[in-house]
Amino acid sequence: MSASGLAQWGPPATRDFLGAAPSPALLRQVVAAPREENELDPARLAALRKAMST
């Protein structure tokens, strides 16, 4: 999912929409989430990474 991919369905995505400047609280949530969520394991993360790169 890129900005150009999103733009084909509507107006160009803004920096705010894309999250170009995440807050410190959001960064903490991103780092803490994998430890708290037991549904995320290395195999699922690898599958997600593979799906996003195609």
Backbone bond lengths (Angstrom), bond angles and torsions (degrees), N, CA, C in turn:
res aa  C-N    CA-C-N  psi(-1)  N-CA   C-N-CA  omega(-1)  CA-C   N-CA-C  phi
1 M - - - 1.446 - - 1.521 108.27 -
2 S 1.290 114.60 113.80 1.457 119.87 179.42 1.521 109.02 -121.28
3 A 1.313 115.64 168.01 1.462 119.81 178.57 1.518 110.46 -60.39
4 S 1.332 116.85 -39.34 1.464 118.71 -179.66 1.526 110.74 -68.05
5 G 1.328 117.39 -33.62 1.467 120.53 177.35 1.515 111.39 -67.45
6 L 1.317 116.85 -37.77 1.467 120.31 178.26 1.527 110.90 -70.60
7 A 1.319 117.33 -34.22 1.462 121.43 -175.32 1.520 112.54 -69.12
8 Q 1.320 118.52 -20.74 1.460 118.33 -178.21 1.527 111.90 -69.26
9 W 1.333 117.67 -17.06 1.463 120.67 -178.57 1.517 112.64 -104.29
10 G 1.300 118.11 0.33 1.459 120.21 -179.41 1.513 109.99 -177.05
11 P 1.325 116.07 -160.52 1.457 119.11 -179.86 1.529 110.39 -67.68
12 P 1.320 117.02 159.86 1.457 120.12 179.04 1.540 111.60 -55.42
13 A 1.324 116.38 140.63 1.461 121.24 179.46 1.522 109.72 -72.00
14 T 1.320 116.11 138.73 1.462 120.91 179.08 1.525 109.44 -85.41
15 R 1.320 116.51 162.95 1.469 120.89 177.41 1.521 110.84 -61.24
16 D 1.323 116.76 -35.50 1.461 120.69 179.27 1.528 110.18 -64.05
17 F 1.315 117.19 -43.75 1.462 121.50 179.79 1.522 111.17 -64.08
18 L 1.315 116.81 -38.79 1.461 121.22 -178.41 1.521 112.91 -77.59
19 G 1.328 117.67 -10.44 1.452 120.47 179.22 1.514 112.89 73.38
20 A 1.323 116.44 40.63 1.459 120.98 -176.11 1.525 112.34 -67.91
21 A 1.319 118.35 -22.03 1.463 121.71 -179.63 1.532 109.34 -127.96
22 P 1.341 117.98 76.96 1.467 119.73 -178.73 1.525 111.33 -68.34
23 S 1.304 115.83 147.39 1.460 120.77 179.68 1.526 110.03 -79.43
24 P 1.334 117.88 160.56 1.462 120.33 176.75 1.538 112.30 -58.89
25 A 1.316 117.06 -34.45 1.468 120.22 179.03 1.530 110.73 -65.60
26 L 1.326 117.10 -40.10 1.458 120.49 178.21 1.523 110.93 -65.28
27 L 1.323 116.97 -41.15 1.460 120.53 178.27 1.530 111.27 -61.94
28 R 1.345 117.00 -40.53 1.468 120.41 176.70 1.518 111.24 -62.19
29 Q 1.329 117.04 -41.38 1.464 121.30 178.97 1.527 110.91 -63.36
30 V 1.333 116.45 -41.14 1.463 120.64 -179.30 1.523 110.64 -64.26
31 V 1.325 116.77 -40.75 1.462 120.58 -179.20 1.533 111.01 -71.88
32 A 1.322 117.36 -37.65 1.466 121.06 -176.08 1.525 112.70 -79.84
33 A 1.310 118.85 -27.40 1.464 121.88 -173.26 1.524 114.21 -57.44
34 P 1.336 120.58 -46.09 1.471 118.72 -179.01 1.525 113.36 -61.31
35 R 1.330 117.69 -29.93 1.457 119.87 178.76 1.522 111.29 -75.46
36 E 1.318 117.51 -29.82 1.462 121.27 -177.50 1.522 112.09 -87.86
37 E 1.325 117.40 -33.35 1.461 122.00 -177.68 1.515 109.73 -86.54
38 N 1.316 117.24 118.73 1.454 118.98 -179.61 1.531 112.27 -86.00
39 E 1.324 118.58 -2.01 1.461 121.17 177.18 1.526 111.73 -82.67
40 L 1.318 117.07 -17.50 1.455 120.49 178.89 1.521 109.34 -92.15
41 D 1.302 116.17 113.33 1.456 120.62 175.25 1.534 107.40 -127.23
42 P 1.316 117.26 167.62 1.467 119.43 -176.34 1.530 113.85 -55.64
43 A 1.320 118.28 -36.97 1.468 120.25 -179.47 1.531 110.99 -66.13
44 R 1.303 117.49 -41.86 1.471 119.98 179.22 1.520 111.49 -69.36
45 L 1.327 116.81 -37.55 1.461 119.95 177.41 1.530 110.44 -64.60
46 A 1.333 116.95 -39.24 1.463 120.16 178.43 1.519 110.18 -65.74
47 A 1.333 117.84 -40.48 1.460 120.79 178.52 1.528 111.10 -65.24
48 L 1.317 116.76 -39.62 1.466 120.66 178.00 1.529 110.46 -65.16
49 R 1.319 116.52 -43.05 1.456 119.95 178.71 1.525 110.83 -62.19
50 K 1.310 116.65 -41.80 1.472 120.86 179.08 1.533 110.76 -63.88
51 A 1.333 116.29 -42.28 1.470 120.25 -179.46 1.528 111.40 -66.30
52 M 1.325 117.55 -37.15 1.451 120.86 -178.55 1.530 111.83 -74.00
53 S 1.334 118.14 -21.34 1.462 119.47 -177.22 1.517 112.67 -89.80
54 T 1.329 118.04 -6.54 1.464 119.65 -179.52 1.498 112.00 -91.57
